[in-house]
Amino acid sequence: MTESKSTPITAEMYDYVLAHNPPLDSVQRGLVETTHREFPDAAVMQSAEEQGSLLAFLVRLIGARHLVEVGTFTGFSSLSMAQALPADGTLITCDVSEEWTAYAREAWAKAGVADRVQLRIAPALDTLRAMAAEPHIDLAYIDADKGGYIGYWEELVPRLRPGGLIVVDNVLFHGEVVDTEATGSARAIIEFNDHVMADDRMEAVMLTVADGVTVARRR
């Protein structure tokens, strides 16, 4: 068995990491706190703070202008990406909850990026399939129902421009991906990870960030 070189992330170490990443601005911090206060049981669905910084970094790194997000929740990740877009950039974000995304709308407005974000309240597959078929997406972020990951991937890859990125959250699924008898969402993630590995249209790396993040690039 290969020995891990990863440093265990204690609470103290995690604070250190966050202290050495770009700090959240007042709107981002307020949204994180509001999400935990209003939705204490669901707040785990919010992307980790360092993921917001990573997504914004990737948007700037590749000069992205056209973004797609599958899974808005209360808007932390979309806010982070929209803030990194140029003024004429666009982010289409998909969700099915008016309740959760109301907080996202408020945060986008407070941050002055509401004009860059197009929220689609509908099943994400319907939204993706209605998009132009030609390659035009610079970066897509998937963080939604795990059973839908392969379907979202298959709709996004053909629409991704060469060199464009797909970033996927929860690819370690709380460590359950190594359970050979895993069922439900864990089994869906196992199958998705294998699907990504077998896709020769893309090159991908899996990172031990938060609950596991895969970054894949269109060849």
C-alpha positions as CSV (number, residue, x, y, z in Angstrom):
1,M,0.0,0.0,0.0
2,T,1.4,3.4,-1.0
3,E,2.2,5.6,2.0
4,S,0.4,8.9,2.2
5,K,2.5,12.1,2.4
6,S,-0.5,14.2,3.3
7,T,-0.3,16.2,6.5
8,P,-3.2,15.4,8.9
9,I,-5.6,18.4,9.0
10,T,-6.3,19.2,12.6
11,A,-8.5,22.2,13.5
12,E,-5.3,24.2,14.3
13,M,-3.8,23.2,10.9
14,Y,-7.0,24.1,9.1
15,D,-7.0,27.6,10.7
16,Y,-3.4,27.9,9.5
17,V,-4.4,27.0,5.9
18,L,-7.3,29.5,5.9
19,A,-5.0,32.2,7.3
20,H,-2.7,31.7,4.3
21,N,-5.4,31.7,1.7
22,P,-7.1,34.9,0.4
23,P,-9.5,36.0,3.2
24,L,-13.2,36.0,2.6
25,D,-14.7,39.4,2.1
26,S,-17.6,40.7,4.1
27,V,-20.2,39.3,1.8
28,Q,-18.7,35.9,1.6
29,R,-18.2,35.7,5.4
30,G,-21.7,36.9,6.0
31,L,-23.1,34.2,3.6
32,V,-21.1,31.4,5.3
33,E,-22.4,32.5,8.7
34,T,-26.0,32.9,7.5
35,T,-26.0,29.5,5.9
36,H,-24.8,27.8,9.1
37,R,-27.4,29.8,11.1
38,E,-30.4,29.3,8.8
39,F,-29.6,25.8,7.6
40,P,-27.6,24.1,10.4
41,D,-28.4,20.6,9.1
42,A,-27.8,21.3,5.4
43,A,-24.8,23.7,5.8
44,V,-22.4,20.8,5.1
45,M,-23.5,21.1,1.5
46,Q,-21.7,24.5,1.3
47,S,-18.3,24.4,-0.4
48,A,-15.4,24.7,2.0
49,E,-13.8,28.2,2.4
50,E,-10.6,27.1,0.6
51,Q,-12.7,25.8,-2.3
52,G,-14.1,29.2,-2.9
53,S,-10.5,30.6,-3.1
54,L,-9.5,27.7,-5.4
55,L,-12.4,28.2,-7.8
56,A,-11.7,31.9,-8.0
57,F,-8.1,31.2,-8.7
58,L,-8.9,28.8,-11.5
59,V,-11.3,31.3,-13.1
60,R,-8.6,33.9,-13.2
61,L,-5.9,31.4,-14.1
62,I,-7.5,30.4,-17.4
63,G,-9.1,33.7,-18.1
64,A,-12.6,32.2,-17.9
65,R,-15.6,34.2,-19.2
66,H,-18.3,31.6,-19.4
67,L,-19.0,29.4,-16.3
68,V,-21.6,26.8,-15.4
69,E,-22.3,25.5,-11.9
70,V,-24.5,22.5,-11.1
71,G,-25.7,22.9,-7.5
72,T,-26.1,26.5,-6.2
73,F,-27.3,25.9,-2.6
74,T,-27.0,29.3,-0.9
75,G,-24.4,30.6,-3.3
76,F,-21.0,30.6,-1.8
77,S,-19.2,28.9,-4.7
78,S,-21.1,30.9,-7.3
79,L,-20.3,34.1,-5.5
80,S,-16.6,33.3,-5.3
81,M,-16.5,32.5,-9.0
82,A,-18.6,35.4,-10.1
83,Q,-16.4,37.8,-8.2
84,A,-13.4,36.4,-10.2
85,L,-15.1,36.9,-13.6
86,P,-14.5,40.0,-15.8
87,A,-17.4,42.5,-15.8
88,D,-18.8,41.0,-19.0
89,G,-18.4,37.4,-17.8
90,T,-21.4,35.1,-17.2
91,L,-22.2,32.3,-14.8
92,I,-25.1,30.0,-15.3
93,T,-25.9,28.2,-12.0
94,C,-28.5,25.4,-11.6
95,D,-30.6,24.4,-8.6
96,V,-34.1,23.3,-7.8
97,S,-34.6,25.2,-4.5
98,E,-36.1,28.7,-4.4
99,E,-35.5,28.8,-0.7
100,W,-31.8,28.1,-0.7
101,T,-31.1,30.3,-3.7
102,A,-32.9,33.3,-2.3
103,Y,-29.8,33.7,-0.1
104,A,-27.6,33.4,-3.1
105,R,-29.5,36.1,-4.9
106,E,-29.1,38.4,-2.0
107,A,-25.3,37.8,-1.7
108,W,-24.8,38.3,-5.5
109,A,-26.6,41.6,-5.2
110,K,-24.6,42.7,-2.2
111,A,-21.3,41.9,-3.9
112,G,-22.3,43.7,-7.1
113,V,-22.1,40.7,-9.3
114,A,-25.8,39.8,-9.8
115,D,-25.6,40.9,-13.4
116,R,-23.0,38.2,-14.1
117,V,-25.1,35.3,-12.7
118,Q,-28.0,33.6,-14.3
119,L,-29.9,31.3,-11.9
120,R,-31.9,28.5,-13.5
121,I,-34.4,26.9,-11.2
122,A,-35.0,23.6,-13.0
123,P,-33.5,20.1,-13.1
124,A,-29.9,20.7,-14.0
125,L,-29.9,18.1,-16.9
126,D,-32.8,20.1,-18.5
127,T,-30.8,23.3,-18.2
128,L,-27.6,21.8,-19.6
129,R,-29.3,20.1,-22.5
130,A,-30.9,23.4,-23.5
131,M,-27.5,25.0,-23.8
132,A,-25.7,25.5,-27.2
133,A,-24.1,22.3,-28.2
134,E,-20.8,23.7,-29.5
135,P,-17.8,24.0,-27.1
136,H,-18.2,27.4,-25.3
137,I,-17.8,26.7,-21.5
138,D,-14.5,27.8,-19.9
139,L,-15.1,26.2,-16.5
140,A,-17.8,24.2,-14.9
141,Y,-18.3,23.2,-11.2
142,I,-20.3,20.2,-10.2
143,D,-21.5,19.9,-6.6
144,A,-25.0,18.5,-6.6
145,D,-26.8,15.2,-6.2
146,K,-24.2,12.5,-6.5
147,G,-26.3,10.1,-8.6
148,G,-26.5,12.8,-11.3
149,Y,-22.8,13.3,-11.6
150,I,-22.2,11.1,-14.7
151,G,-25.1,12.7,-16.5
152,Y,-23.9,16.2,-15.8
153,W,-20.4,15.3,-16.9
154,E,-21.6,13.9,-20.2
155,E,-23.6,17.0,-20.9
156,L,-20.7,19.4,-20.0
157,V,-17.7,17.7,-21.6
158,P,-18.9,18.3,-25.2
159,R,-19.7,21.9,-24.4
160,L,-16.3,22.6,-22.8
161,R,-13.8,24.4,-25.0
162,P,-10.3,22.9,-25.4
163,G,-8.3,23.7,-22.3
164,G,-11.5,24.3,-20.3
165,L,-11.9,22.9,-16.9
166,I,-14.5,20.8,-15.0
167,V,-14.1,20.9,-11.2
168,V,-16.0,18.3,-9.2
169,D,-16.6,18.3,-5.4
170,N,-17.0,15.3,-3.0
171,V,-15.1,12.8,-5.0
172,L,-13.9,11.1,-1.8
173,F,-17.4,11.1,-0.3
174,H,-16.3,11.2,3.4
175,G,-13.8,8.3,2.7
176,E,-16.6,5.9,1.7
177,V,-15.1,5.5,-1.8
178,V,-12.8,2.8,-0.6
179,D,-15.7,0.7,0.8
180,T,-16.2,-2.1,-1.7
181,E,-19.7,-2.6,-0.4
182,A,-20.7,1.1,-0.6
183,T,-24.2,1.9,-1.8
184,G,-26.3,5.0,-2.6
185,S,-24.4,8.3,-3.1
186,A,-21.0,6.7,-2.2
187,R,-21.5,4.0,-4.9
188,A,-22.5,6.8,-7.4
189,I,-19.3,8.6,-6.7
190,I,-17.2,5.5,-7.1
191,E,-18.8,4.9,-10.5
192,F,-18.3,8.5,-11.4
193,N,-14.6,8.5,-10.5
194,D,-14.1,5.4,-12.6
195,H,-16.0,7.1,-15.5
196,V,-13.7,10.1,-15.3
197,M,-10.6,7.9,-15.4
198,A,-11.8,6.2,-18.5
199,D,-12.7,9.4,-20.4
200,D,-9.9,10.0,-22.9
201,R,-11.5,13.4,-23.9
202,M,-10.2,14.8,-20.5
203,E,-7.1,14.7,-18.3
204,A,-7.9,14.8,-14.6
205,V,-6.2,15.0,-11.2
206,M,-7.9,14.1,-7.9
207,L,-6.9,16.2,-5.0
208,T,-7.3,15.7,-1.2
209,V,-8.9,19.1,-0.8
210,A,-11.9,19.2,1.6
211,D,-14.0,16.2,0.7
212,G,-12.0,15.5,-2.4
213,V,-11.8,17.6,-5.5
214,T,-11.2,16.5,-9.1
215,V,-9.9,19.1,-11.6
216,A,-10.3,17.9,-15.2
217,R,-9.1,19.6,-18.4
218,R,-10.5,19.2,-21.9
219,R,-7.8,17.9,-24.2
